[in-house]
Amino acid sequence: MALQEKWCPKLHMALPSQRSGLLVAFTDHLLTPFKIIIAGVIYGHVASKYIYVRIFRGTKHMGKRTLLATGSWALITLTLWIIAWIIAER
């Protein structure tokens, strides 16, 4: 929104929560963190699964819950979350 105001000051675009009533605005701002977290978890899961499948395609670890499979999944997911936090902090 700030970039839009800087580059196009005459073009005013109100958010849906700004145009609606107080209850809709309150609900929208209340649910925003949860929507962001859910979207992050979905993206993280998809990225982890992509890496996991690329590594274990054609092996017995792909379809069975072995120690290597579970540990690898946890390590891949943890690594992606750490990278995401580093990127988000910059």
Helices and strands as residue ranges (DSSP letters): H 2-7, H 16-19, H 22-56, G 60-62, H 67-89
